[in-house]
Amino acid sequence: MVTAWLAEPTAPTTAPTTVPATVPATSPVPARPPSARAAAVVDAPARALTSGACPAPAGALHPASPPQGPIRPEDFDQGPLEPDIGRVRAYGEARPREFGGLALVGMPSRIVVAFTADTERHERALVATVANPHRLEVRQVDYSTAELQAVRDTIQAELLAPGAPLRLQFLGAGWQAVGLGLVPGQEALALEYVHRFGAKVAVTLGGHTFVPEGCGPQPEPPRCPDLVGDEPSGIGLELTLVPDRAAIAVGEVGQGTLLVRNLGGRRFTIFTGIVQANLILRATTTAVGRYTGSVAGIGYGLDLEPGEEGRIPILFGAGRCDGRPGSGLPPGSYGLRAVLTATGSGAPGGLLSSETQVTVTG
């Protein structure tokens, strides 16, 4: 018997901080193929820019916490700030050309509001308006919320195309940049948007920060840990991966099934979640590729009598995680293997599935 609840891939979102004054993120959407212009811009993961534009750092998506001053017990209560939040938001939205966002940050919480100009004037006006001026901070920023909204709308309009391959993992306006998450392999498209929008966008490829050459130190390439687990035969099980495809392109999401067969002589009950399988070097446990999206809340229960089998969904992808530059794995033949981490399995380190072959295409 198999019991399951909600198991499906989803995508991370770039959410604003506690007070949603910026634009909420979208869920993943289909996107058009990169334009010919984008393809001509770059033929390597991060060719040097010619326009001098650089993306925003990831930290631009969230306001920095203010320095912590003396703490009073009453400052931990956010209730008194609610009327002030409304007043500050109304003040900012009445000045869209200068209003740069609103957030509740720090502990104890403080209202942080941003403007692109005349911060001293805005601060005087707001201090005279709110009931808790000691929990208000006014900052100057480069871009208004309206400017970032326009950038977000432009990108969304360009990437949306019904029936086109998925190239967008997330899109959302953060504190001082639009968070743009692309699937692995979209370096050319990422560079196109950096050329066009510069520091108004903070870009990731497969969840890894995109930094073109000439824009600062390159982030450390991701490296997946080796697969570690016990052989399931030791507790009377057989684990077999059945992917939905024998070949996968960089940026695609592979799905499939992990078959769990009870070959032992006793009832077997386990609880687990959706399994994210890894691409590996053939006949090893060295993981080199991964699914780079996120997964909604999941739970699976298998209650197998001797001779029965259960099925658990899997996700896999060709996002590169061998410690080398580039967001996608090079074309070639790889193994696909998974570790089933399951409560009740009797194997604290997990159980290793058998290996099946998958080809990564260009």
C-alpha positions in Angstrom: 0.0 0.0 0.0 1.2 3.5 -0.9 0.1 6.6 0.9 1.1 9.9 -0.6 0.4 13.6 -0.3 1.5 16.5 -2.5 4.6 15.7 -4.4 5.4 18.0 -7.3 8.3 20.1 -8.4 8.0 23.8 -7.9 10.3 26.7 -8.0 11.8 29.0 -5.4 10.5 32.5 -5.3 12.1 35.7 -4.5 9.9 37.0 -1.8 10.0 40.4 -0.2 10.7 40.7 3.5 8.1 40.6 6.2 6.2 43.6 4.9 5.4 43.0 1.2 6.0 46.5 -0.2 7.7 45.1 -3.3 6.2 43.0 -6.0 5.6 39.4 -5.0 7.4 36.7 -7.0 5.8 34.7 -9.7 5.7 30.9 -9.9 7.7 29.2 -12.7 6.4 29.9 -16.2 7.1 28.6 -19.6 9.5 30.9 -21.6 10.5 31.6 -25.1 13.8 30.3 -26.5 16.6 32.9 -26.2 16.7 35.3 -29.0 19.3 35.3 -31.8 20.7 38.4 -30.2 21.2 36.5 -26.9 22.9 33.6 -28.7 25.3 36.0 -30.4 26.3 37.7 -27.1 28.2 34.8 -25.6 29.6 31.5 -26.4 31.1 30.7 -23.0 29.7 30.6 -19.5 30.7 34.1 -18.5 32.5 36.0 -21.3 33.7 39.5 -20.4 31.1 42.2 -20.8 31.7 45.0 -23.3 29.1 47.4 -22.0 30.4 47.6 -18.4 27.1 46.5 -17.0 27.1 44.1 -14.0 24.3 42.4 -12.2 23.2 43.3 -8.7 24.7 41.1 -5.9 22.3 38.6 -4.3 22.2 40.9 -1.2 20.3 43.5 -3.1 17.2 41.4 -2.9 16.8 42.0 0.8 17.4 45.0 2.9 20.3 44.8 5.4 19.4 44.6 9.0 20.0 47.9 10.9 22.6 48.0 13.6 21.1 46.7 16.9 20.8 49.4 19.5 19.6 49.2 23.1 16.7 46.6 23.3 13.6 47.3 25.2 11.1 44.5 26.0 8.3 46.4 24.3 10.3 46.6 21.0 9.7 42.9 20.4 6.0 43.5 19.9 5.2 44.2 16.3 1.6 45.1 17.0 2.2 48.8 17.6 4.0 49.0 14.3 1.0 48.0 12.2 -0.6 51.5 12.0 2.8 53.0 11.3 3.4 50.5 8.5 0.2 51.7 6.9 1.1 55.3 7.2 4.6 54.8 5.8 3.3 52.8 2.9 0.6 55.3 2.0 3.2 58.1 2.1 5.6 56.2 -0.2 3.0 55.1 -2.7 1.8 58.7 -3.0 5.4 59.4 -4.4 6.0 56.5 -6.8 8.9 58.2 -8.7 10.9 58.2 -5.5 9.5 55.4 -3.3 12.0 52.5 -3.2 10.2 50.0 -0.9 9.2 49.2 2.6 10.3 46.3 4.8 10.2 45.2 8.4 13.7 44.1 9.4 15.9 43.3 12.3 15.2 42.0 15.8 13.7 43.9 17.4 11.8 44.8 14.3 12.2 48.2 12.6 10.4 49.8 9.7 12.9 50.5 6.9 11.6 52.7 4.0 13.6 53.7 1.0 13.6 56.6 -1.4 15.7 57.5 -4.4 16.1 61.2 -3.4 15.5 63.8 -0.7 15.7 61.2 2.2 16.2 63.9 4.8 12.9 65.6 3.8 11.0 62.3 3.7 12.4 61.3 7.1 11.2 64.6 8.7 7.8 64.1 7.3 7.5 60.5 8.4 8.9 61.1 11.9 6.1 63.6 12.4 3.6 61.0 11.1 4.4 57.7 12.9 3.8 56.8 16.5 7.1 55.0 16.9 9.8 57.1 15.2 12.6 55.3 17.1 11.6 52.2 15.1 11.8 53.9 11.7 14.8 54.1 9.4 14.9 56.0 6.1 17.4 54.9 3.5 18.5 56.1 0.1 18.5 53.7 -2.8 19.2 53.8 -6.6 15.9 52.5 -8.0 12.3 53.1 -7.2 9.8 50.2 -6.8 8.1 51.4 -10.0 11.4 51.1 -11.9 11.9 47.5 -10.7 8.3 46.7 -11.4 8.8 47.8 -15.0 11.9 45.6 -15.4 10.1 42.6 -13.9 7.1 43.1 -16.2 9.4 43.4 -19.3 11.2 40.2 -18.5 8.0 38.3 -17.8 6.4 39.5 -21.0 9.5 38.4 -23.0 9.9 35.0 -21.4 6.2 34.0 -21.5 5.2 31.9 -24.5 2.6 29.1 -24.2 4.1 25.8 -25.1 7.7 27.0 -25.1 10.4 25.2 -23.1 10.7 26.2 -19.4 13.7 28.6 -18.9 12.5 30.5 -15.9 12.8 29.1 -12.4 11.7 32.3 -10.6 11.1 36.0 -11.1 10.3 38.5 -8.4 11.1 42.1 -7.5 13.2 42.3 -4.4 14.5 45.2 -2.3 16.8 46.8 -4.9 16.9 44.3 -7.7 14.7 42.0 -9.7 15.5 38.4 -8.8 15.8 36.4 -12.0 16.3 32.7 -11.7 17.0 30.8 -15.0 17.4 27.1 -15.5 21.0 25.8 -16.1 22.5 26.3 -19.5 21.0 29.8 -20.0 24.2 31.8 -19.7 23.5 33.7 -23.0 20.1 34.7 -21.9 21.4 35.7 -18.4 24.1 37.9 -20.1 21.6 39.5 -22.3 19.5 40.7 -19.4 22.6 41.9 -17.5 23.6 43.9 -20.6 20.1 45.5 -20.7 19.3 46.0 -17.1 22.6 46.0 -15.2 22.3 46.2 -11.5 18.5 46.2 -11.6 18.7 42.4 -11.9 20.3 39.7 -9.7 20.6 36.5 -11.7 21.0 32.9 -10.8 21.5 29.9 -13.1 20.2 26.7 -11.6 20.2 28.4 -8.2 23.8 29.5 -8.5 24.8 33.2 -8.6 25.7 34.4 -12.1 28.7 36.7 -12.1 30.0 37.6 -15.6 33.7 38.1 -16.0 34.7 41.6 -15.1 32.0 41.9 -12.4 34.0 40.6 -9.4 35.2 37.3 -8.0 33.5 34.2 -9.5 31.5 32.2 -6.9 32.8 28.8 -6.0 31.2 26.3 -8.4 28.7 24.0 -6.6 29.8 20.5 -5.7 27.4 17.7 -4.8 28.5 15.3 -2.1 29.1 11.7 -3.1 26.2 9.4 -2.7 26.4 7.5 0.6 24.0 4.7 1.6 23.6 1.0 2.3 22.7 -1.7 -0.2 19.0 -2.3 0.2 19.4 -6.1 -0.3 20.8 -6.1 3.3 17.3 -5.5 4.6 15.4 -7.4 1.9 14.6 -4.6 -0.5 15.3 -3.8 -4.1 15.4 -0.2 -5.4 15.2 0.4 -9.1 15.1 3.8 -10.8 12.8 4.1 -13.9 13.3 7.6 -15.4 10.8 9.0 -17.8 13.5 9.6 -20.4 16.8 8.1 -21.5 18.2 11.5 -22.6 17.9 14.9 -20.9 18.9 18.4 -22.1 20.5 20.8 -19.7 17.6 22.9 -18.3 15.0 20.1 -18.6 13.4 18.5 -15.6 13.5 14.7 -15.6 10.9 12.7 -13.6 10.3 9.1 -13.1 9.7 6.4 -10.5 11.7 4.7 -7.8 10.4 1.2 -7.5 10.7 -0.3 -4.0 10.3 -4.1 -3.9 10.0 -6.0 -0.7 11.9 -9.3 -1.4 12.2 -10.2 2.3 10.0 -12.2 4.6 8.6 -9.4 6.8 6.3 -6.5 6.4 8.2 -3.3 5.5 6.9 0.3 6.4 8.8 3.5 5.6 8.0 7.2 5.4 9.9 9.5 3.0 9.6 12.4 0.6 10.0 12.8 -3.2 13.4 11.5 -4.2 15.9 13.8 -6.0 18.2 11.5 -8.0 21.7 12.5 -9.1 23.6 12.1 -12.3 26.8 10.3 -11.5 30.0 9.2 -13.2 29.3 5.8 -14.5 29.7 2.9 -12.1 30.6 5.2 -9.2 28.9 7.2 -6.4 30.4 10.5 -7.6 27.5 12.9 -8.1 28.1 15.4 -10.9 24.6 16.6 -11.9 21.4 17.5 -10.0 17.9 18.9 -10.2 18.2 22.6 -9.3 14.6 23.6 -8.7 12.7 23.3 -5.5 10.0 20.9 -4.4 6.7 21.6 -2.7 6.0 20.0 0.7 5.9 16.3 0.3 5.3 13.1 2.2 5.2 9.4 1.1 4.4 6.3 3.1 5.1 2.7 1.8 3.5 -0.2 3.7 4.7 -3.3 1.8 4.0 -6.9 2.6 6.5 -9.5 1.3 6.4 -9.6 -2.4 4.7 -6.2 -2.8 6.2 -3.1 -4.5 5.7 0.6 -4.0 6.5 3.6 -6.2 8.0 6.9 -5.2 8.3 9.8 -7.7 11.8 11.1 -8.6 13.2 14.3 -10.0 16.5 14.7 -11.7 18.3 17.3 -13.9 21.6 18.1 -15.5 22.6 21.1 -13.4 26.3 20.9 -13.0 27.7 20.1 -9.5 31.1 18.6 -10.1 33.0 21.7 -8.8 33.8 23.0 -12.3 32.6 26.2 -13.9 29.4 26.3 -15.9 25.8 25.7 -14.9 25.1 22.7 -17.0 26.8 19.3 -17.5 28.7 18.6 -20.7 27.0 16.2 -23.1 27.8 12.6 -22.5 26.7 9.4 -20.8 26.1 9.4 -17.1 24.6 7.1 -14.5 21.5 8.0 -12.6 21.3 6.9 -9.0 19.4 8.0 -5.8 19.6 7.6 -2.1 16.3 6.8 -0.4 16.4 8.4 3.0 13.4 6.9 4.9 12.2 6.8 8.4 11.7 3.2 9.4 14.1 1.7 6.8 16.6 0.7 9.5 19.4 2.4 7.4 20.1 5.8 9.0 22.4 6.8 6.1 19.9 5.9 3.4 19.5 3.2 0.9 21.3 3.2 -2.5 19.3 2.5 -5.6 20.6 0.6 -8.6 22.2 2.6 -11.4 20.6 3.4 -14.8 22.1 5.2 -17.7 21.0 8.6 -18.9 22.5 10.7 -21.7 22.9 14.4 -21.4 22.4 16.2 -24.7 23.7 19.5 -25.8 
